[in-house]
């Protein structure tokens, strides 16, 4: 795999959602579920087109879609803290 960083993704309410291996530069738009290192929400077993919620504040995190043949979480930018590498 390419070089990158492991980043922590938090909800705007402060709840720690997951740790993600981010490869490349730029904003975090989508998260491939196979790149999660720690999952505190339970996204690894979620169905396609489900809309997971933050366990603390019940805001919608995004939608799980198939992107390039892999399940990925397309993030709702208003729910997570802004991350840019």
Secondary structure, 3 states (H helix, E strand, C coil): CCCEEEEEEEECCCCEEEEEEEECCCECCEEEHHHEEEECCCCCCCCCCCCCECCCCCCECEEEEEECCEEEEEECCCCECCCEC
